[in-house]
């Protein structure tokens, strides 16, 4: 029973990480196809937002919700990420950050 829980939890974690790469790829293919390489690179650069995890102790805690805990995963920065999604110059980074935060929020459920 405990083994099955750990296997399921690990599978969910792997899916969560995979979605951080797959959903931006899908968004790029649907909305930014002409410049997909640069668009995907910019969206992937938003993974750097997880550097704020380095300030936590422990750095990684499988049971911890990132949203509201890590500085760049709090509500004011998330609001800024949403606004960035509507500004043409920052749109790709903003969308990448919003996707990232949505996936992290879903992991908290």
N, C-alpha and C positions, 0 to 999 in steps of 0.2 A: 504494500500500500504506500509506504513512504517512498520507495524507489519510483513508483509510478508518478507520484507528485513531483519529484525532482526531475524526471524525464520530461514531464509536461511543462514544468516551469522553464526548463532549459530550452525546450522547443519554442515556447512563447517568446523568450528572450531573443532567440535567433531570428524569429519572424520579425520582431520589433526592429532589430538592427538591419535586417534585409530591407524592410520597408523604408528605412531612412535613405536607401540607395534607389529603390524601385519607384517610389512615388514621385520624386523629383524627375526621374527619367521619363515617367509617364507624362508628367506636366510639360516637360520639354518637347516630347514628341507630339503632344496635342496642340500646344500653343506657341512654341518657339522653334519649330522644325527648321526653318531656313538657317538658323545659326545655332544648331543643336549642340555642337561641341563646346563653344564658349558658354552657352546657357547652362549646360549641365555642369561644367567646371565651376561656374559662379554659384550654382545651387549647392554643389558639394562643398564649396568653401565655407558654407554656413555650418558645417559640422564643427568648425572651430569654436562655435558657441559653447561646446561642451568642455572647453578649457576651464570654465568656472567650477567644474567638478573637482579640480585640483585643490580648491580651497576647503573642501569638505573633509571631515574625518569620521569614518574612513572615506577614502576617495570614491569607492564604489560600494553601494549597499543595495542589494537586489530588492529589498523591501521598501526602499525610500522613494517617494514621489519627487521627481525633479522640479515639477511646477510649484512655485512658491518657496522652494528651498534654496536652490542655487541662484546667485545674484542675476545672471542673465536669463533666468527662467522665471522671473517674477513678473507681476502683472504690468508694471510700467514699461519695462523693455518689450514685453509682448505687444502692448499697445503701439509702441514705436515701430515694431516689425510690421504690424498691420498697416500703419500709415505708409511705411516704405513700399509696401506692395502696390500702392496707388501712384507712386511717383515714378515716371518713366525711367529716370536715371538709376534708381535703386530697386526697381521692380523685381528683378530676378533674385536679388539677395533677400528682399523682403518676403517674397513668396517662399523661397527656400527656408527661411527662418520660421515662417508661419506653419509650413508643413512639418518642420522639425518639432515645433512646440505642440502641434496637434497630436503628433505621434507620441510624444512624451506624456501628454495629458491622457491619451487613450490608455497608456501603460499604467496609469494610476488607478484606473477603474477596477 
